[in-house]
Amino acid sequence: MPGETKLNLDDMREDVRIDFLWAGKHNDQIRSIVLRHYPEIDDRLRGWHEASAEEDMRRATDFVLDRLSVASRVRRSSYSFRDLTLRNKRPSGFESERAKIAGGAGDIAFYGWANEDDTIGDYVIVDLHAMRQTGLIDDWYDEIPNTDGSSTFCVWRIEDLETAGCVITKKLGNA
């Protein structure tokens, strides 16, 4: 949005910048997949844009579609698990993704897995309101440390999200 701060790549650690730029290569494909599942949003209202730094840091938002707040993550092809993870704890004390979402931020989460050719193959779109309403946002399957010690991640199995009515749509292998 005009006048809003964008993320500054120069302020990022090198490994974070590399991951951020790699994930950004998928933005058009994420947009296409999300729009496919929201046909009721009229072309005039689609207003898709990347979130500002403020939206990203305070509201766990990577994209905005009309008034829909979209969190997104794309995992590399080497990541074989098909589960949803959200950053939970940070030694720095900064608010985590999970805490922001538990506090009311975000409408949907797009979670995708890249193929060997770096296109998104599998994905799930999760209703974050349903995760909050069912209490699943506070009831994860596992918590794992990030390999660099910068945080921990909560893990939800896709089947648990489906059972709770939190999955809007998915494309997983033959599913």
Secondary structure by P-SEA (a helix, b strand, c coil): cccccccccccccaaaaaaaaaaacaaaaaaaaaaaaccccccccccccccccccccccccccccccbbbbbccccccccccccccccccccccccaaaaaaaccccbbbbbbbcccccccbbbbbcaaaaaaaccccccccccccccccbbbbbbbaaaaaaaccccccccccc
